[in-house]
Amino acid sequence: MFNFNNKQNMKKSIAILAISAFAFNASAQELTSKKGFPILPEAGDWSISFDAVPFLDYAFDKTRFMSATPATSAAGALNYNVGNTLVGKYMKDANTAYRGIVRVGFNRTSVDNYVSKDGSTTGEEVVDNAATTTSNITLGAGMQWYRGKGRLRGYYGAEALLGIASGPSTTITYGNAYSTTNPTPTSTTSFISGTSSPVGSRFTETKSGMGFNIGARGFIGAEYFFAPKMSIGAEFGWGLGLNSVSDGESKSDTWNGTAVQSSSSKFGGISGFNMDVDNAGGSINLAIYF
């Protein structure tokens, strides 16, 4: 049997153990907002992140956002933090995430240039048009591991990247046609400056080769969770890549005296190997978890 003093000591011990257990559980719990919402991502959460620099540029300088000057975004050889790129994550647990990267970009630019209509005595004009298309598809997958506690968390990981690109490919149409009475039609010689002159031969199409690249990179970064499951952070990487661009082709028309004669010529492709760091431009990523 226990005496009175032993019972008192036991009660004290039990109380100390209970307080210790409560303190341990409280410290082990994740951070929560004033309304009780978890600050940090949890197992099973999904997230999407993107380059926040254009939005920050707009917040601090609205004239920059509307100008033709591009935002200060990262542009490393293997860096995916460029416009139209999204990074998705699935939290396997509180400290491990699967990463997926996707960029599907298509662009078409059409430029009109007015030139004098051949044979006109009233100053009429016709339109030359240059339509340029490009495409860029990037896919990637990897793993990410978190370190640290509190709102500021570091992370590291690795991923593989695959990219396919085409263009620029430009098709040009002219307002003045070749004919027996007009073997040197007035045509645009530069769509940038808008200059034109009578020509005996003119380009109708230029097509760059298909680009293909594959790479792998390691990365390290940090996220600061400024609101429940919302973070802002930066990431730096180092990796290697192989890239190649197939041969391109250009087409042109000339007047041979009786009809339009089309011809084509090829220009060589490019291949290379690179090993470099990325995010030298200072991209800032905004991530949302849900």
HUSULSUL-V594954 format. One record per backbone hydrogen bond with DSSP energy under -0.5 kcal/mol. CO is the residue of the C=O (numbers start at 1). NH is the residue of the N-H. Records with the same first field share a line. If there is no record, write none. Layout:
CO->NH + NH
//
This chain:
3->7
4->8
5->9
6->10
7->11
8->12
9->13
10->14
11->15
12->16
13->17
14->18
15->19
16->20
17->21
18->22
19->23
20->24
21->25
22->26
23->27
24->28
25->29
31->39 + 40
33->36
37->33
39->229
42->45
45->91
46->290
47->89
48->288
49->87
50->286
52->56
53->57
54->58
55->59
56->60
57->61
61->64 + 65
62->66
63->67
64->67
71->73
76->79
80->82
82->85
84->104
86->88 + 102
87->49
88->100
89->47
90->92 + 98
91->44
93->96
95->146
96->92 + 93
97->144
98->90
99->142
100->88
101->140
102->86
103->138
105->136
107->134
109->132
111->130
113->128
115->126
116->118
117->120
124->117
126->115
128->113
129->173
130->111 + 132
131->171
132->109
133->169
134->107
135->166
136->105
137->164
138->103
139->162
140->101
141->160
142->99
143->158
144->97
145->156
147->154
151->153 + 225
153->223
154->147
155->221
156->145
157->219
158->143
159->217
160->141
161->215
162->139
163->213
164->137
165->211
166->135
168->208
169->133
170->206
171->131
173->129
175->177
179->182
182->179
185->199
187->197
190->194 + 195
195->189 + 190
197->187
200->255
202->253
204->172
205->251
206->170
207->249
210->246
211->165
212->244
213->163
214->242
215->161
216->240
217->159
218->238
219->157
220->236
221->155
222->234
223->153 + 225
224->226 + 232
227->230
229->289
230->226 + 227
231->287
232->224
233->285
234->222
236->220
237->278
238->218
239->276
240->216
241->274
242->214
243->272
244->212
245->270
246->209
248->267
249->207
250->265
251->204 + 205
252->263
253->202
254->256 + 261
259->256
260->262
261->254
263->252
265->250
267->248
270->245
272->243
274->241
276->239
278->237
279->282
284->52 + 53
285->233 + 287
286->50
287->231
288->48
//
